[in-house]
Amino acid sequence: MKTLKLTENELVTLKVALFSHMQIIRKDIEQAKREGKDTSFQEQALAEAQQAFEALNFAQ
């Protein structure tokens, strides 16, 4: 694993992009549930994105 140094603006940009991605996944899950489809893949992707977002909260 590699350590990266980010500026505050770069960190904010990453967090905003990740948050937007999570919103899209949530909408996909809602639509799939309405259609009676399996959402396990999307739910796993959402959990991983949430973990990454939380990790960014501790970044300096």
C-alpha positions as CSV (number, residue, x, y, z in Angstrom):
1,M,0.0,0.0,0.0
2,K,1.2,3.5,-0.8
3,T,0.8,6.7,1.2
4,L,-0.3,9.8,-0.7
5,K,-0.2,13.4,0.3
6,L,-3.2,15.4,-0.8
7,T,-4.1,19.0,-0.6
8,E,-7.2,20.0,1.2
9,N,-8.9,20.8,-2.2
10,E,-7.9,17.3,-3.6
11,L,-9.3,15.6,-0.5
12,V,-12.6,17.6,-0.7
13,T,-12.8,16.7,-4.4
14,L,-12.4,13.0,-3.7
15,K,-15.0,13.1,-0.9
16,V,-17.5,14.9,-3.1
17,A,-17.0,12.4,-6.0
18,L,-17.3,9.5,-3.6
19,F,-20.4,10.9,-2.0
20,S,-22.0,11.4,-5.5
21,H,-21.1,7.8,-6.4
22,M,-22.8,6.6,-3.3
23,Q,-25.9,8.5,-4.2
24,I,-26.0,6.9,-7.6
25,I,-25.6,3.4,-6.0
26,R,-28.4,4.2,-3.6
27,K,-30.7,5.1,-6.5
28,D,-29.7,1.9,-8.4
29,I,-30.6,-0.1,-5.3
30,E,-34.0,1.5,-5.0
31,Q,-34.7,0.9,-8.6
32,A,-33.5,-2.7,-8.5
33,K,-35.7,-3.3,-5.4
34,R,-38.7,-1.9,-7.2
35,E,-38.1,-4.2,-10.1
36,G,-37.6,-7.2,-7.8
37,K,-33.9,-7.7,-8.7
38,D,-31.1,-8.8,-6.5
39,T,-29.3,-5.9,-5.0
40,S,-26.5,-7.7,-3.2
41,F,-23.8,-6.5,-5.6
42,Q,-24.9,-2.8,-5.3
43,E,-25.2,-3.1,-1.5
44,Q,-21.6,-4.5,-1.3
45,A,-20.4,-1.6,-3.6
46,L,-22.2,0.9,-1.3
47,A,-20.7,-0.6,1.8
48,E,-17.2,-0.4,0.3
49,A,-17.8,3.2,-0.8
50,Q,-19.0,4.1,2.7
51,Q,-15.9,2.6,4.2
52,A,-13.7,4.6,1.8
53,F,-15.6,7.8,2.6
54,E,-15.2,7.2,6.4
55,A,-11.5,6.6,5.9
56,L,-11.2,9.9,4.1
57,N,-12.7,11.6,7.1
58,F,-9.5,10.7,9.0
59,A,-7.2,11.8,6.3
60,Q,-5.0,14.8,7.0
